[in-house]
Amino acid sequence: KGDVKIEPMTTAAARAAGRPVRLELSREEVFFTVAKHSSQVFIRTGVTDDGLIVARRMNVRYNAGAYSVTSPRAAGQGMVRAPGPYHMPNVWVDSTTYFTNTVPTGPFRGAMTSQVAWAHESQLDDIAADLGIDPLELRRRNHLRNDDVYATGEKMHDLFYAEILDSVAAGVDWGSPSEPSPPGTARGKGLAIMIKSTYTPSRSEARLELVADGSATIWTSSVEMGQGAHATLAQMGARELGLAASSVRVSFTDTDVTPFDTSTASSRTTYSMGNAVRSAARALKTRLAELVAEHRGVAEDAVVVAGGRVVIGDGGDALSYADALALTGRTSLAAEGVFQSTGGLGALDPETGQGPATVHWHQGGASAEVEVDLETGVVTVLRMHGAAYAGRMVSPSRVRQQNEGCAIFALGPAMLEELLYDDGQMVNPNFSDYMIPSIHDIPRQLTSEGVEHPDPDTDLHGVGEMVVPAVAPAIGNAIRDAVGTRIRALPMTPERVLRALGEDKRIGGSE
C-alpha cells in the first residue's frame, strides 16, 4: 500500500539464499517505513456579501519525507482536489511536496484530500460566521451541480451534493439546539463535504471461468484486505450471470495466475474491476451461446443466455450452465474482461492544469456533534454521521459498513494520531505514545447513508474513502460552534483545544 521499501531487500536476500525469506520488522521499524503526508495549507477565498464564492487561491505544501516515493504524483492529486466541491469562476492552486529528514510518505486513506478538506471546510465555516449565514446554507449556495465547470475545466455530471448535505444535516438534527450540556462543558454541531479524484488512467483485467457443476470463478488481482471487495465482485459477477452469489468464487490474488490490475487503492476496485468482471461475464455468455448454437445446429441468435440458463429457440430447451457445458463436451469455459480508463494528471495542460483529471469524481460528507470540557480541553464526539455517493449500491450493508468504518478510522488523525520528532528523531514509534482510536472513542450514536442515483444502470462508485476527509473538519467546525474557537492544526488534542481557548481569551482582552 505504500509502494516498495522492504520488499526489494527481501527479494535480494531470497535470491542470494536460494530459499524463501521473510523480513520481520520490530514495532519501531514499522513506524519508520511510511507516514502520511503532513501539510501546511494556505487558503484565501473571495466571497460576495450574499455568500457566493467567486475566487480561491491555495498554496499546499506537503511533507514528502526522506524520499520521493509517491509524492510527485501525490502533489498533482492534491492540486486537483484542493479547491473543494464548490463552483467558483477563479481558482489558483500551487501544490508542492518537500523533502525533509523524516519518515518517507505514501497513501493514507483519503490521500491528499483530507489535508485540503480540513482547510477549505474549516475556512468555509469561518466565512459563514463572518457573513451571518448558516454553514449548511452557505454550502447549499455554492456546492457543485450538474453541468458546472470544475477548476480543471471539466463539465461535471452525476453530482449529488444536495442529497449528501441533506443526509449529514439530518444525521445530527441540524437546526435543532443540542441538549443542555453539564456545567463546565459546551456542545456544538458541525458538518463538512469533500471531493476526490480516483486513480486515472488505470487498467483492470478479469477472467471468469464457468466449471462443470455450473458454478463460476472470478480470477482477479484485486486484493481482499477486509474491505469486502471479493464479496462485491462475486455479487456483481453472479448478477450478470444470473447465479446465486454463493455459486461464484473469487480467486486468491497471485500474479502468476491472476490477470493484471493497476492497484487495490483509490476506491477504484468496485468501479474498475467491477466493470472488468461484468465485461468478462458478458463475453462468457456470448461464447457459451455460440458453442451451444454450434452443437445444436441452430443460428447463434436463436440461443439466449439469461437468468442463469441457456434457452434454445422460442419455447425451446432451457439448459442449466452445467448441462450446456456437458452438451459442448467441455468441463470449463473462460472469458476475459478489461476495463481501461483514460485521462488523469498526465492529460492535464502543464501550464493551466486544465483537462480530464479523473474518470469520475468521488463525493462524500460527514457531520458531528461534540461536547467540549472547558477545563481540560477534552473533546467527546457524541454522535457522527457519514454519507457517500455510491452510484448504485451493490450491497447497502457493505456501503454502511464502509461509511461507518471511515468515520471511526478518521477519528484517529482527527483527534489522536501524530508522529512526534525531537531534533529530527521520532520519539513515539510505539502504540503507547502513538494513540489510535479504541472502542471508548467511538461516538455513542454512529450512523451513515449511501446516496444512490435513480438510474439503476448508472456507474458504480467506490465508497472506501469518501467519509474520511470530511470527519476532521466536521469535528473542528462542531468545536467552533460549541466554544467559538477555531482549531487550526491536527490532531485536535486537549492541549491544542486549551491553547486555542486561551489564545481567544487573550485576544478578547479577558486575561
C-alpha positions in Angstrom: 0.0 0.0 0.0 3.0 2.4 0.5 5.0 1.3 -2.6 8.1 -0.9 -2.3 10.5 -0.3 0.5 11.5 -3.5 2.3 10.3 -5.8 -0.5 13.4 -5.4 -2.7 15.7 -6.3 0.3 13.6 -9.4 0.9 13.8 -10.4 -2.7 17.5 -9.8 -2.9 18.0 -12.0 0.2 15.8 -14.7 -1.2 17.8 -14.8 -4.4 21.1 -14.9 -2.6 19.9 -17.7 -0.3 18.0 -19.6 -2.9 15.3 -20.1 -0.3 12.1 -18.2 0.8 13.0 -15.3 3.1 10.8 -13.3 5.5 11.8 -10.0 6.9 10.1 -9.3 10.2 10.1 -5.7 11.5 10.0 -4.6 15.1 7.3 -2.2 16.0 9.7 0.7 15.9 10.9 -0.3 12.5 7.3 -0.4 11.2 6.9 3.2 12.2 9.9 4.2 10.1 8.6 2.6 6.9 5.8 5.0 5.8 3.8 8.0 7.1 1.0 10.2 5.8 1.9 13.4 4.0 1.7 16.1 6.7 0.9 19.5 5.2 0.5 23.2 5.5 -2.4 24.8 3.6 -2.6 28.5 3.0 -6.0 29.5 1.6 -7.6 32.8 0.6 -11.2 32.9 -0.6 -13.2 35.7 -2.2 -16.9 35.7 -1.3 -19.7 38.1 -2.2 -21.9 39.6 0.6 -24.6 37.1 -0.2 -22.2 34.2 0.3 -21.2 33.2 -3.3 -17.6 32.1 -3.7 -16.0 33.9 -6.6 -12.3 33.2 -6.2 -9.9 30.9 -4.3 -6.2 30.8 -4.1 -4.4 28.0 -2.3 -0.8 27.1 -1.6 -0.5 23.5 -0.4 2.9 22.3 1.0 3.1 18.5 1.5 5.9 16.9 3.5 7.4 14.1 1.3 9.7 12.8 4.0 13.1 11.4 3.1 12.4 10.1 -0.4 10.0 10.9 -3.2 8.2 7.5 -3.4 4.7 8.6 -4.4 5.0 12.3 -3.6 5.4 13.8 -7.2 2.2 12.1 -8.3 0.5 12.8 -4.9 1.2 16.5 -5.2 -0.8 16.6 -8.5 -3.6 14.7 -6.9 -3.7 17.2 -4.1 -3.8 20.0 -6.6 -6.9 18.9 -8.5 -8.8 18.1 -5.2 -7.7 21.3 -3.3 -10.5 23.7 -4.5 -13.2 21.6 -2.9 -16.7 20.6 -4.1 -17.7 24.2 -4.9 -18.4 26.2 -8.0 -16.1 29.1 -8.3 -15.0 31.0 -11.5 -11.5 31.8 -10.4 -9.1 29.3 -8.9 -5.3 29.2 -8.4 -3.6 26.3 -6.7 0.1 25.7 -6.0 0.7 22.2 -4.7 4.3 21.2 -3.8 6.0 18.4 -1.9 9.2 19.0 0.0 12.0 16.6 1.1 12.5 16.5 4.8 14.6 14.4 7.2 11.5 12.5 8.4 9.8 9.2 7.6 9.1 8.6 3.9 5.4 9.1 3.0 2.8 7.3 1.0 -1.0 7.0 0.5 -3.2 7.2 3.6 -6.9 6.6 3.3 -8.3 9.8 1.7 -4.8 10.6 0.5 -4.0 14.2 -0.3 -7.7 15.0 0.2 -8.1 15.1 4.0 -5.4 17.8 4.2 -7.1 20.2 1.8 -10.6 19.4 3.0 -9.5 20.3 6.6 -8.5 23.7 5.3 -11.4 24.6 2.9 -14.2 23.2 5.1 -12.8 24.9 8.3 -12.4 28.2 6.4 -16.0 28.0 5.0 -17.5 27.9 8.5 -15.4 30.9 9.4 -16.7 32.7 6.3 -20.3 31.7 7.3 -19.8 33.2 10.7 -18.4 36.5 9.3 -21.4 36.8 6.9 -24.0 35.6 9.4 -25.1 32.7 7.1 -25.8 29.2 8.4 -22.9 26.9 7.4 -25.3 24.4 5.8 -27.0 27.2 3.8 -23.6 28.5 2.7 -22.7 25.1 1.3 -26.0 24.8 -0.4 -25.5 28.0 -2.2 -22.1 27.0 -3.5 -21.8 23.3 -4.0 -21.1 21.9 -7.4 -24.1 20.9 -9.5 -24.5 19.1 -12.8 -23.1 21.0 -15.8 -21.0 23.2 -13.5 -17.4 23.6 -14.7 -14.8 22.5 -12.2 -11.4 24.1 -11.6 -9.8 21.6 -14.1 -12.2 22.8 -16.8 -14.3 19.6 -16.7 -18.1 19.8 -17.0 -19.4 17.9 -14.0 -22.1 15.3 -14.0 -23.8 12.8 -11.6 -23.3 15.2 -8.7 -25.4 14.5 -5.5 -24.1 17.1 -3.0 -27.6 18.3 -2.3 -28.6 14.9 -1.1 -25.3 14.4 0.8 -25.9 17.7 2.6 -29.5 16.7 3.4 -28.2 13.4 4.8 -25.4 14.8 7.0 -27.7 17.6 8.3 -30.4 15.1 9.3 -27.8 12.9 10.9 -27.2 15.4 13.7 -30.6 17.2 13.7 -29.1 20.3 12.1 -31.1 23.4 13.0 -32.2 21.9 16.4 -30.4 23.0 19.5 -28.1 20.5 21.3 -29.3 19.1 24.6 -28.1 21.1 27.6 -24.6 20.1 28.5 -23.2 19.5 32.0 -21.6 22.5 33.8 -18.2 23.4 32.6 -18.8 22.0 29.1 -20.2 23.2 25.8 -21.8 21.4 22.9 -21.8 22.2 19.2 -22.5 20.7 15.7 -20.5 20.8 12.5 -20.5 19.3 9.0 -18.3 19.1 6.0 -18.2 17.7 2.4 -15.4 16.7 0.1 -14.5 15.9 -3.5 -11.8 13.4 -4.6 -10.5 12.1 -7.9 -9.7 8.4 -8.4 -6.6 6.8 -9.8 -6.6 7.7 -13.6 -5.6 6.3 -16.0 -5.8 2.7 -14.7 -6.5 -0.8 -16.0 -8.3 -3.8 -14.6 -8.4 -7.2 -16.2 -10.6 -10.1 -15.0 -11.1 -13.7 -16.1 -14.3 -15.5 -15.4 -14.4 -19.3 -15.6 -17.5 -21.5 -15.7 -16.9 -25.0 -14.5 -18.6 -28.4 -14.9 -21.0 -28.0 -11.9 -22.4 -24.7 -13.3 -20.6 -22.5 -10.7 -18.1 -19.8 -11.6 -14.7 -18.5 -10.5 -13.5 -14.9 -10.9 -9.7 -14.6 -11.3 -8.6 -11.2 -10.2 -5.6 -9.4 -8.8 -7.7 -7.1 -6.7 -6.6 -7.7 -3.1 -9.1 -8.5 -0.4 -7.9 -6.8 2.8 -11.1 -6.9 4.7 -12.9 -4.2 2.7 -15.4 -6.7 1.1 -14.0 -6.3 -2.4 -14.2 -10.0 -3.2 -17.7 -10.3 -1.9 -18.8 -7.3 -4.0 -17.1 -8.7 -7.2 -18.7 -12.1 -6.6 -22.1 -10.4 -6.3 -21.6 -8.4 -9.5 -20.4 -11.5 -11.4 -23.3 -13.5 -10.1 -25.9 -10.9 -11.0 -24.5 -10.7 -14.6 -24.5 -14.5 -14.9 -27.9 -15.0 -13.2 -26.4 -17.1 -10.5 -26.6 -17.0 -6.7 -23.7 -15.2 -5.1 -22.8 -18.4 -3.3 -22.1 -20.1 -6.7 -19.4 -17.6 -7.6 -15.9 -17.9 -6.1 -13.2 -15.3 -6.2 -9.6 -16.4 -6.5 -6.8 -15.6 -4.1 -4.5 -12.9 -5.7 -1.4 -14.5 -7.2 0.1 -12.5 -10.1 1.5 -15.8 -11.5 -2.1 -16.8 -12.5 -4.4 -13.8 -12.0 -4.8 -11.1 -14.6 -3.4 -7.6 -14.3 -4.8 -4.9 -12.0 -3.3 -1.4 -11.6 -3.7 -1.4 -7.8 -6.2 -2.0 -5.0 -6.3 1.6 -4.0 -8.1 4.9 -4.5 -11.5 3.4 -4.0 -11.3 2.1 -7.6 -12.0 -1.7 -7.2 -15.8 -1.8 -7.3 -15.8 0.5 -10.4 -12.8 -0.6 -12.4 -12.5 -4.3 -11.5 -16.3 -4.5 -11.3 -16.6 -3.3 -14.9 -14.0 -5.8 -16.0 -15.9 -8.6 -14.3 -19.1 -7.6 -15.9 -17.4 -7.4 -19.3 -16.0 -10.9 -18.7 -19.4 -12.2 -17.8 -21.0 -10.8 -20.9 -18.2 -12.3 -23.1 -18.6 -15.7 -21.3 -22.4 -15.7 -22.0 -21.7 -14.8 -25.7 -19.2 -17.6 -26.1 -21.4 -20.1 -24.3 -24.3 -19.2 -26.7 -22.0 -19.6 -29.7 -20.9 -23.1 -28.6 -24.4 -24.3 -27.8 -25.7 -23.0 -31.2 -22.9 -24.8 -32.9 -23.6 -28.1 -31.2 -27.4 -27.8 -31.7 -27.0 -26.7 -35.3 -29.1 -23.5 -34.9 -28.4 -19.9 -35.6 -26.4 -18.1 -32.9 -29.2 -15.6 -32.4 -31.6 -18.5 -31.6 -29.7 -19.1 -28.3 -30.2 -16.7 -25.4 -28.2 -16.9 -22.1 -30.2 -15.2 -19.4 -31.3 -15.8 -15.8 -28.6 -18.4 -15.3 -29.9 -20.7 -18.1 -29.3 -21.2 -21.8 -32.5 -21.1 -23.8 -32.6 -22.5 -27.3 -35.3 -21.0 -29.6 -38.7 -19.7 -28.7 -40.1 -22.0 -26.1 -37.2 -24.5 -26.7 -34.9 -26.2 -24.3 -33.7 -24.4 -21.2 -30.4 -25.8 -20.1 -28.5 -25.1 -16.9 -24.9 -24.0 -17.2 -23.8 -27.4 -16.2 -25.9 -29.1 -18.9 -24.8 -26.6 -21.5 -21.1 -27.3 -20.8 -21.8 -31.0 -20.9 -23.6 -30.6 -24.3 -20.5 -28.9 -25.7 -18.2 -31.6 -24.3 -16.3 -29.1 -22.0 -15.6 -29.2 -18.4 -14.9 -25.5 -18.2 -15.2 -22.3 -20.3 -13.5 -19.0 -19.6 -13.6 -15.4 -20.9 -11.7 -12.2 -20.3 -12.9 -8.8 -19.5 -10.9 -5.5 -19.4 -11.7 -2.0 -18.1 -9.3 0.8 -19.1 -9.8 4.4 -18.0 -8.2 7.4 -19.8 -7.2 10.9 -18.7 -5.6 11.7 -15.4 -2.8 14.0 -14.3 -0.7 13.3 -17.4 -3.6 14.6 -19.6 -3.7 18.0 -17.9 -2.2 21.0 -19.6 1.1 21.6 -17.7 0.6 25.4 -17.8 -3.1 25.7 -16.9 -4.0 22.5 -15.2 -7.0 22.0 -17.5 -8.1 18.6 -18.7 -9.7 15.3 -17.7 -8.3 14.8 -14.2 -10.2 11.7 -13.3 -12.5 9.0 -14.8 -15.1 10.2 -12.2 -15.3 12.2 -9.0 -16.0 10.8 -5.5 -18.4 12.7 -3.3 -19.0 12.4 0.5 -19.6 14.2 3.7 -19.8 13.9 7.5 -21.4 15.7 10.4 -20.7 15.6 14.1 -21.9 16.8 17.5 -19.3 17.2 20.2 -19.0 18.2 23.9 -16.0 20.2 24.9 -14.7 20.2 28.5 -13.8 23.8 29.1 -11.4 23.0 31.9 -9.5 20.1 30.4 -9.9 20.7 26.6 -11.1 17.1 26.2 -13.5 16.8 23.2 -16.1 14.0 23.3 -17.7 13.2 19.9 -21.3 12.4 20.9 -22.6 11.5 17.5 -21.4 11.3 14.0 -23.0 10.7 10.6 -21.3 9.9 7.2 -22.7 9.9 3.7 -21.2 8.9 0.4 -22.4 8.8 -3.2 -22.3 5.2 -4.4 -23.9 5.4 -7.8 -25.9 2.3 -7.3 -25.1 0.2 -4.2 -24.2 -3.4 -4.9 -24.6 -4.1 -1.2 -26.2 -1.5 1.0 -24.9 -3.2 4.2 -21.3 -3.1 3.0 -21.7 0.6 2.0 -22.9 1.4 5.5 -20.0 -0.6 7.0 -17.5 1.3 4.8 -19.0 4.7 5.8 -19.0 3.9 9.5 -15.6 2.3 9.2 -14.4 5.5 7.6 -15.8 7.6 10.4 -14.1 5.5 13.1 -10.8 5.4 11.2 -10.8 9.2 10.7 -11.2 9.8 14.4 -7.5 8.8 14.7 -5.9 11.5 12.6 -8.6 14.0 13.7 -8.2 13.6 17.4 -5.2 11.3 18.4 -2.6 10.3 15.8 0.6 12.2 15.4 4.2 11.4 14.8 6.4 13.4 17.1 10.0 14.4 16.4 12.7 15.9 18.6 15.8 17.3 16.9 14.9 15.1 13.8 14.4 11.9 15.8 11.0 10.2 16.1 10.1 9.9 19.8 6.9 7.9 19.7 7.4 4.9 17.5 5.1 2.7 19.6 1.5 2.2 20.5 2.0 3.5 24.0 2.7 7.1 22.8 1.2 7.0 19.3 -2.5 6.8 20.1 -5.2 5.2 17.9 -9.0 5.1 18.5 -10.3 2.5 20.8 -13.9 1.3 21.3 -14.2 4.0 24.0 -13.6 6.8 21.4 -16.4 5.7 19.1 -19.5 8.0 19.3 -22.5 6.5 21.1 -24.5 7.3 18.0 -22.9 6.5 14.7 -25.0 6.4 11.5 -24.5 6.6 7.8 -26.1 6.6 4.4 -25.3 5.6 0.9 -26.7 8.1 -1.7 -27.8 6.5 -4.9 -28.5 7.6 -8.5 -32.1 7.0 -9.6 -30.9 5.2 -12.8 -30.2 1.5 -12.0 -27.7 1.3 -14.9 -25.5 4.2 -13.7 -21.8 3.8 -12.9 -20.9 2.3 -9.6 -18.7 4.4 -7.3 -16.3 3.1 -4.6 -17.0 4.4 -1.1 -13.9 3.2 0.7 -12.6 6.8 1.5 -15.5 9.2 0.9 -16.3 10.0 4.6 -12.7 10.1 5.9 -11.7 13.6 4.6 -14.9 15.2 6.0 -14.6 13.9 9.6 -11.9 16.2 10.9 -13.4 19.4 9.6 -16.8 18.4 10.7 -15.5 17.9 14.3 -13.4 21.1 14.1 -16.5 23.0 13.0 -18.5 21.5 15.8 -15.9 22.6 18.3 -16.0 26.1 16.8 -19.8 26.0 17.1 -19.5 24.9 20.8 -16.9 27.4 22.0 -16.3 29.9 19.3 -12.6 28.7 18.8 -11.0 27.6 15.6 -8.5 24.7 15.9 -6.0 25.1 13.0 -3.8 22.0 13.5 -4.4 18.3 13.7 -4.9 16.2 15.8 -7.3 18.2 17.9 -5.7 17.1 21.2 -6.9 18.6 24.6 -3.7 20.6 24.7 -4.4 22.3 21.4 -8.0 22.9 22.4 -7.0 24.5 25.7 -4.3 26.5 23.9 -6.8 27.8 21.4 -9.3 28.7 24.1 -6.5 30.6 25.9 -5.5 32.5 22.8 -9.1 33.6 22.2 -9.3 34.9 25.8 -6.1 36.9 25.5 -7.2 38.3 22.1 -10.5 39.2 23.6 -8.8 41.0 26.5 -10.2 38.9 29.3 -6.7 38.0 30.5 
